[in-house]
Amino acid sequence: MVVNNPESWHTLGTLADVYLSVGLKSEAIKKFNEILELNPENDWAKERLAEIIEN
C-alpha cells in the first residue's frame, strides 16, 4: 500500500494506526507528522497525534 501510494495521507494514517496497535508509538507519531507535512490542515491527523501525545 505505502509503496504504491507513498504520499497518500490515508495510507500513512492506516500505517500509523497499525504501528499504534502493535505498540510502536514513536513510529506512529512519525507517520502522523508525515501526513501533516503533506497536508498541514488535516484535522484527523492533528487529533490523532494529540491523542497519542496525551497518552
Backbone as CSV, one residue per row, in Angstrom:
resi,resn,N_x,N_y,N_z,CA_x,CA_y,CA_z,C_x,C_y,C_z
1,MET,0.812,-1.182,0.000,0.000,0.000,0.000,0.869,1.265,0.000
2,VAL,1.822,1.343,0.921,2.663,2.527,1.016,3.563,2.640,-0.205
3,VAL,4.040,1.521,-0.704,4.901,1.543,-1.883,4.158,2.135,-3.075
4,ASN,2.894,1.766,-3.227,2.102,2.261,-4.356,1.604,3.686,-4.163
5,ASN,1.464,4.112,-2.911,0.908,5.440,-2.603,1.710,6.129,-1.501
6,PRO,2.983,6.409,-1.726,3.821,6.948,-0.651,3.394,8.317,-0.131
7,GLU,2.602,9.047,-0.909,2.166,10.370,-0.456,0.675,10.418,-0.146
8,SER,0.073,9.278,0.019,-1.341,9.225,0.367,-1.495,9.348,1.881
9,TRP,-2.178,10.399,2.303,-2.335,10.565,3.750,-3.159,9.421,4.336
10,HIS,-4.086,8.890,3.579,-4.901,7.782,4.075,-4.041,6.539,4.309
11,THR,-3.151,6.262,3.389,-2.254,5.113,3.533,-1.332,5.305,4.728
12,LEU,-0.784,6.492,4.871,0.096,6.772,6.007,-0.670,6.666,7.323
13,GLY,-1.923,7.105,7.325,-2.737,7.016,8.529,-3.028,5.575,8.910
14,THR,-3.282,4.744,7.918,-3.503,3.326,8.184,-2.252,2.704,8.784
15,LEU,-1.105,3.024,8.209,0.154,2.507,8.732,0.390,3.002,10.160
16,ALA,0.087,4.264,10.421,0.242,4.809,11.775,-0.641,4.058,12.761
17,ASP,-1.865,3.760,12.367,-2.765,3.010,13.251,-2.255,1.591,13.501
18,VAL,-1.670,0.985,12.478,-1.077,-0.348,12.658,0.078,-0.262,13.650
19,TYR,0.932,0.732,13.484,2.035,0.914,14.430,1.513,1.060,15.856
20,LEU,0.465,1.840,16.030,-0.105,2.006,17.371,-0.629,0.687,17.926
21,SER,-1.280,-0.083,17.078,-1.886,-1.332,17.541,-0.849,-2.356,18.009
22,VAL,0.390,-2.215,17.525,1.441,-3.144,17.969,2.421,-2.476,18.932
23,GLY,2.057,-1.292,19.417,2.842,-0.633,20.453,4.016,0.204,19.968
24,LEU,4.056,0.530,18.699,5.151,1.341,18.166,4.730,2.810,18.080
25,LYS,4.589,3.403,19.246,4.087,4.776,19.357,4.964,5.785,18.611
26,SER,6.273,5.672,18.736,7.151,6.648,18.082,7.052,6.559,16.560
27,GLU,6.874,5.358,16.027,6.711,5.205,14.583,5.371,5.801,14.127
28,ALA,4.337,5.610,14.940,3.027,6.180,14.611,3.109,7.709,14.587
29,ILE,3.793,8.277,15.556,3.959,9.730,15.609,4.656,10.224,14.339
30,LYS,5.683,9.513,13.905,6.391,9.903,12.679,5.445,9.916,11.481
31,LYS,4.592,8.899,11.375,3.677,8.821,10.236,2.632,9.934,10.294
32,PHE,2.108,10.231,11.470,1.143,11.328,11.569,1.810,12.659,11.232
33,ASN,3.064,12.818,11.609,3.792,14.033,11.222,4.010,14.096,9.716
34,GLU,4.244,12.946,9.086,4.370,12.923,7.626,3.065,13.372,6.966
35,ILE,1.950,12.923,7.513,0.650,13.343,6.983,0.524,14.857,7.063
36,LEU,0.927,15.418,8.198,0.812,16.864,8.371,1.801,17.638,7.501
37,GLU,2.899,17.009,7.122,3.805,17.648,6.165,3.141,17.715,4.788
38,LEU,2.422,16.643,4.429,1.724,16.610,3.145,0.524,17.543,3.133
39,ASN,-0.162,17.610,4.262,-1.382,18.420,4.364,-1.491,18.979,5.786
40,PRO,-0.929,20.156,6.022,-0.927,20.756,7.361,-2.322,21.011,7.941
41,GLU,-3.326,21.003,7.097,-4.690,21.272,7.558,-5.488,19.996,7.846
42,ASN,-4.839,18.848,7.875,-5.531,17.579,8.090,-5.927,17.461,9.566
43,ASP,-7.188,17.775,9.856,-7.667,17.773,11.241,-7.632,16.389,11.869
44,TRP,-7.908,15.362,11.078,-7.887,13.999,11.605,-6.500,13.654,12.137
45,ALA,-5.467,13.952,11.364,-4.101,13.659,11.789,-3.719,14.482,13.018
46,LYS,-4.151,15.735,13.049,-3.878,16.581,14.219,-4.501,15.988,15.479
47,GLU,-5.742,15.533,15.359,-6.448,14.958,16.505,-5.796,13.657,16.960
48,ARG,-5.457,12.792,16.019,-4.825,11.517,16.362,-3.478,11.757,17.027
49,LEU,-2.696,12.682,16.500,-1.397,12.991,17.063,-1.536,13.529,18.480
50,ALA,-2.504,14.403,18.691,-2.732,14.952,20.035,-3.140,13.843,21.004
51,GLU,-3.966,12.903,20.566,-4.372,11.783,21.411,-3.180,10.935,21.818
52,ILE,-2.299,10.670,20.880,-1.123,9.848,21.168,-0.212,10.547,22.166
53,ILE,0.020,11.822,21.963,0.912,12.574,22.823,0.348,12.692,24.241
54,GLU,-0.975,12.832,24.358,-1.604,12.951,25.666,-1.514,11.651,26.475
55,ASN,-1.483,10.526,25.796,-1.471,9.232,26.499,-0.097,8.690,26.678
